[in-house]
């Protein structure tokens, strides 16, 4: 209960955004190729941020 208002780490937030972007990409890949490509590019940029953050903490 006390963890309800606890702030998440930046890494967790980026991982959730990445998972959502990949889900959107997969859903759009069937119907709209251009939107699918945009969603994939967004997911890749988030992935790059995650990798940079992980390398920074090592």
Secondary structure as UniProt FT lines:
FT   HELIX           2..5
FT   HELIX           10..28
FT   TURN            29..31
FT   HELIX           33..57
//
